[in-house]
Amino acid sequence: MITTIVIYDGDCQFCKKWTKFAQSKLQDKTISFFPFNSVVGIKIEEEFLIENQESVVYIQNNVALFKSKAVLKICSQLQFPYNCLVFAKILPTFLLDFAYDFIAKRRLKLTNNKQCCNGK
């Protein structure tokens, strides 16, 4: 069984809620989630030379995926009907990343939290 690692912004309420949701809907428990600012998260960032990351990171088989590609990989491992979101792969990556960035910039408004993420 291959363990997948996801690192995310642990200071962001939206990110935390989405991560808890994803953990509760996983088909099997092969994804480990760690905040960027945790000991494990920092070690992974150093190992994969990730600097100034403002995106969720999905790592499997020593390959790191970012932004929409990371989210779609996570969605592919969720229970039905959430795994159907993987069909969004038919869209070009630049459109999916645009949607990711659009949501990322509005995370504060989505959680009504004054201090969140790297959302500029």
C-alpha positions, 0 to 999 in steps of 0.5 A: 500500500502506497502512502500519499502525502498532502501538505497544506496551509495549516493556518488557513481555516478553509484549508483545514476544513477542506482537509478534514472533509477529504479525510472523512470521505477517503475511500481508503486511508492512504493519504497522510495530511500535514500542515506546511508549518508542522515538523513533518511538513517542513521536512517534506518541503526541504526534501522536495525543495519546495519554497514559498509554496502557496498551494496544496501539495500532493506527493506520491512516488516522489512526484509532487503535484500542485494546485488543481492537479493536487486537488484532482488527485485527492478527489480521485481518492474520495468516495462517490460522488466526490470522486466524480470531480476528477472528470474536470481533468478534461479541462485545460490545466490553465483553466483549472489553476485559474479556478484554484487561484480564484478560490485561493484568493477568496478563502478569507471570505469563504470562512469569515476568518480575518487571518487566513492562508497566504490569500493575498 
